[in-house]
Amino acid sequence: MKAGRLSVRQVAFYGIAGTVCIVLSAMESILVPVVPGLPPGAKPGLSNIVIMLMAATGQTAGIFFPVLMKSVFALLTRGASAFLMSLSGGVFSALVMMFFYRRHFRNISETGIGILSACAHNTGQLLVSFIYTQTTALIAYYPVLLLFGTATGLVTGIFTAVLLPRARQLAQNFFQSSE
């Protein structure tokens, strides 16, 4: 395998990760209308668990592939604005995850990274909303998004912390084997 090229295993892994993101996103779309008290347009962000596990296990070469897959799914099922919101939030969130996992911050837990990345996700979406609508009044919604991001990031971080030992083992076994 040449440097800079993805192996067949990596492509398969990123495709599976993207598919899991799409399934979790679709499940959220079904569940959100029946959950009371959610802010308008808010989703729990369960697919971010997959991205966070990828960042935590060092599988960052293709971390934006599942983000893009989920965003294209949003485009096909909910339109262009949903695509832009999903893509911006996913990219901001993944960048935060990669920063903290690559820097090996010892004093920040998975829940801390989950909260920071969820708030980054909401920030990215708010920026796109502002560009899309040219409405500065959206800034009033930011505290609500940060509060919701803190709650959902905590849940994402807890799930990641629980799944991480097994994810590390699976990633090591998957990528250690020869093609």
LOKE-768705 format. One record per residue (C-alpha): x, y, z; residue in one letter. Coordinates in nm, 3 decimals, m for minus. Each point is the difference from the previous one (the first is absolute). Layout:
+---------+---------+---------+------+
!      xx !      yy !      zz ! rest !
+---------+---------+---------+------+
!       X !       Y !       Z !    a !
...
+---------+---------+---------+------+
END
This chain:
+---------+---------+---------+------+
!      xx !      yy !      zz ! rest !
+---------+---------+---------+------+
!   0.000 !   0.000 !   0.000 !    m !
!   0.135 !   0.343 !  m0.095 !    k !
!   0.025 !   0.275 !   0.258 !    a !
!  m0.305 !   0.225 !   0.004 !    g !
!  m0.232 !  m0.263 !  m0.146 !    r !
!  m0.270 !  m0.177 !   0.195 !    l !
!   0.004 !  m0.376 !   0.028 !    s !
!  m0.302 !  m0.210 !  m0.089 !    v !
!  m0.053 !  m0.059 !   0.374 !    r !
!   0.000 !   0.373 !   0.070 !    q !
!  m0.249 !   0.070 !  m0.277 !    v !
!  m0.225 !  m0.279 !   0.133 !    a !
!   0.035 !   0.130 !   0.355 !    f !
!  m0.088 !   0.357 !  m0.097 !    y !
!  m0.293 !  m0.122 !  m0.208 !    g !
!  m0.134 !  m0.202 !   0.292 !    i !
!   0.051 !   0.298 !   0.233 !    a !
!  m0.190 !   0.222 !  m0.243 !    g !
!  m0.282 !  m0.252 !  m0.027 !    t !
!  m0.031 !  m0.021 !   0.379 !    v !
!  m0.011 !   0.383 !   0.010 !    c !
!  m0.282 !   0.001 !  m0.256 !    i !
!  m0.199 !  m0.264 !   0.190 !    v !
!   0.039 !   0.189 !   0.330 !    l !
!  m0.097 !   0.326 !  m0.170 !    s !
!  m0.308 !  m0.162 !  m0.152 !    a !
!  m0.097 !  m0.141 !   0.340 !    m !
!   0.035 !   0.347 !   0.152 !    e !
!  m0.225 !   0.147 !  m0.268 !    s !
!  m0.267 !  m0.251 !   0.095 !    i !
!   0.039 !   0.044 !   0.377 !    l !
!   0.040 !   0.380 !   0.024 !    v !
!  m0.366 !   0.087 !  m0.068 !    p !
!  m0.112 !  m0.218 !   0.293 !    v !
!   0.254 !   0.137 !   0.252 !    v !
!  m0.144 !   0.300 !   0.186 !    p !
!   0.205 !   0.306 !   0.088 !    g !
!   0.257 !  m0.004 !  m0.280 !    l !
!   0.097 !   0.338 !  m0.146 !    p !
!  m0.120 !   0.061 !  m0.358 !    p !
!   0.217 !  m0.188 !  m0.249 !    g !
!   0.199 !  m0.178 !   0.270 !    a !
!   0.100 !  m0.365 !  m0.016 !    k !
!   0.189 !  m0.203 !   0.261 !    p !
!   0.302 !  m0.054 !  m0.227 !    g !
!   0.040 !  m0.373 !   0.054 !    l !
!   0.192 !  m0.038 !  m0.326 !    s !
!   0.273 !   0.214 !   0.157 !    n !
!   0.084 !  m0.301 !   0.218 !    i !
!   0.134 !  m0.172 !  m0.313 !    v !
!   0.212 !   0.302 !  m0.096 !    i !
!   0.127 !   0.033 !   0.356 !    m !
!   0.097 !  m0.368 !   0.013 !    l !
!   0.188 !   0.045 !  m0.328 !    m !
!   0.190 !   0.300 !   0.141 !    a !
!   0.071 !  m0.180 !   0.329 !    a !
!   0.137 !  m0.310 !  m0.174 !    t !
!   0.218 !   0.201 !  m0.236 !    g !
!  m0.202 !  m0.073 !  m0.314 !    q !
!   0.006 !   0.361 !  m0.116 !    t !
!   0.122 !  m0.049 !  m0.358 !    a !
!  m0.360 !  m0.040 !  m0.115 !    g !
!  m0.188 !   0.163 !   0.285 !    i !
!  m0.174 !   0.243 !  m0.233 !    f !
!  m0.135 !  m0.279 !  m0.222 !    f !
!  m0.276 !  m0.103 !   0.243 !    p !
!  m0.071 !   0.370 !   0.062 !    v !
!  m0.045 !   0.048 !  m0.375 !    l !
!  m0.211 !  m0.316 !  m0.035 !    m !
!  m0.233 !   0.117 !   0.277 !    k !
!  m0.020 !   0.346 !  m0.157 !    s !
!  m0.087 !  m0.142 !  m0.343 !    v !
!  m0.270 !  m0.210 !   0.170 !    f !
!  m0.135 !   0.324 !   0.152 !    a !
!   0.004 !   0.158 !  m0.348 !    l !
!  m0.194 !  m0.288 !  m0.152 !    l !
!  m0.257 !  m0.023 !   0.280 !    t !
!  m0.036 !   0.358 !   0.124 !    r !
!   0.150 !   0.236 !  m0.262 !    g !
!   0.292 !   0.235 !  m0.057 !    a !
!  m0.025 !   0.196 !   0.324 !    s !
!   0.010 !  m0.326 !   0.200 !    a !
!   0.308 !  m0.102 !  m0.201 !    f !
!   0.178 !   0.326 !   0.084 !    l !
!  m0.098 !  m0.021 !   0.366 !    m !
!   0.111 !  m0.362 !   0.028 !    s !
!   0.327 !   0.057 !  m0.182 !    l !
!   0.098 !   0.313 !   0.191 !    s !
!  m0.087 !  m0.150 !   0.337 !    g !
!   0.171 !  m0.327 !  m0.081 !    g !
!   0.320 !   0.166 !  m0.120 !    v !
!   0.022 !   0.235 !   0.301 !    f !
!  m0.068 !  m0.289 !   0.237 !    s !
!   0.250 !  m0.237 !  m0.163 !    a !
!   0.270 !   0.268 !   0.003 !    l !
!  m0.046 !   0.051 !   0.374 !    v !
!   0.012 !  m0.376 !   0.062 !    m !
!   0.313 !  m0.040 !  m0.210 !    m !
!   0.168 !   0.292 !   0.176 !    f !
!  m0.057 !  m0.138 !   0.348 !    f !
!   0.077 !  m0.363 !  m0.082 !    y !
!   0.311 !   0.081 !  m0.205 !    r !
!   0.133 !   0.224 !   0.274 !    r !
!  m0.061 !  m0.279 !   0.253 !    h !
!  m0.146 !   0.231 !   0.263 !    f !
!   0.018 !  m0.203 !   0.318 !    r !
!  m0.221 !   0.232 !   0.203 !    n !
!  m0.303 !  m0.016 !  m0.225 !    i !
!  m0.230 !  m0.299 !  m0.001 !    s !
!  m0.215 !  m0.143 !  m0.277 !    e !
!  m0.294 !   0.187 !   0.152 !    t !
!   0.199 !   0.325 !  m0.015 !    g !
!   0.091 !  m0.061 !  m0.364 !    i !
!  m0.361 !  m0.099 !  m0.070 !    g !
!  m0.126 !   0.328 !   0.147 !    i !
!   0.258 !   0.211 !  m0.184 !    l !
!  m0.065 !  m0.173 !  m0.331 !    s !
!  m0.380 !   0.026 !   0.038 !    a !
!   0.031 !   0.372 !   0.070 !    c !
!   0.233 !   0.032 !  m0.301 !    a !
!  m0.261 !  m0.184 !  m0.208 !    h !
!  m0.267 !   0.247 !   0.108 !    n !
!   0.235 !   0.293 !  m0.064 !    t !
!   0.065 !  m0.119 !  m0.355 !    g !
!  m0.371 !  m0.035 !  m0.061 !    q !
!  m0.073 !   0.343 !   0.143 !    l !
!   0.263 !   0.157 !  m0.227 !    l !
!  m0.156 !  m0.163 !  m0.305 !    v !
!  m0.345 !   0.112 !   0.116 !    s !
!   0.126 !   0.355 !   0.031 !    f !
!   0.159 !  m0.007 !  m0.347 !    i !
!  m0.311 !  m0.164 !  m0.145 !    y !
!  m0.253 !   0.239 !   0.158 !    t !
!   0.209 !   0.314 !   0.062 !    q !
!  m0.190 !   0.032 !   0.328 !    t !
!   0.203 !   0.117 !   0.299 !    t !
!  m0.290 !  m0.083 !   0.232 !    a !
!   0.115 !  m0.363 !  m0.017 !    l !
!   0.268 !   0.085 !   0.256 !    i !
!  m0.277 !   0.003 !   0.262 !    a !
!  m0.043 !  m0.374 !  m0.068 !    y !
!   0.368 !  m0.072 !   0.069 !    y !
!  m0.032 !  m0.045 !   0.381 !    p !
!  m0.279 !  m0.253 !  m0.058 !    v !
!   0.221 !  m0.186 !  m0.250 !    l !
!   0.293 !   0.001 !   0.242 !    l !
!  m0.216 !  m0.134 !   0.282 !    l !
!  m0.142 !  m0.270 !  m0.226 !    f !
!   0.350 !  m0.074 !  m0.134 !    g !
!   0.125 !  m0.044 !   0.355 !    t !
!  m0.275 !  m0.251 !   0.077 !    a !
!   0.034 !  m0.197 !  m0.324 !    t !
!   0.380 !   0.016 !   0.011 !    g !
!  m0.008 !  m0.146 !   0.350 !    l !
!  m0.210 !  m0.292 !  m0.125 !    v !
!   0.223 !  m0.046 !  m0.307 !    t !
!   0.307 !   0.007 !   0.222 !    g !
!  m0.142 !  m0.258 !   0.239 !    i !
!  m0.087 !  m0.236 !  m0.286 !    f !
!   0.348 !   0.052 !  m0.146 !    t !
!   0.169 !  m0.068 !   0.334 !    a !
!  m0.196 !  m0.325 !   0.037 !    v !
!   0.065 !  m0.115 !  m0.359 !    l !
!   0.360 !   0.122 !  m0.034 !    l !
!   0.187 !  m0.299 !   0.150 !    p !
!  m0.176 !  m0.239 !  m0.239 !    r !
!   0.034 !   0.244 !  m0.293 !    a !
!   0.376 !   0.023 !   0.057 !    r !
!   0.025 !  m0.378 !   0.003 !    q !
!  m0.207 !  m0.033 !  m0.317 !    l !
!   0.195 !   0.272 !  m0.181 !    a !
!   0.330 !  m0.160 !   0.095 !    q !
!  m0.113 !  m0.345 !  m0.116 !    n !
!  m0.159 !   0.136 !  m0.318 !    f !
!   0.295 !   0.206 !  m0.114 !    f !
!   0.272 !  m0.231 !   0.133 !    q !
!  m0.100 !  m0.282 !  m0.234 !    s !
!   0.142 !   0.005 !  m0.351 !    s !
!  m0.222 !   0.076 !  m0.298 !    e !
+---------+---------+---------+------+
END
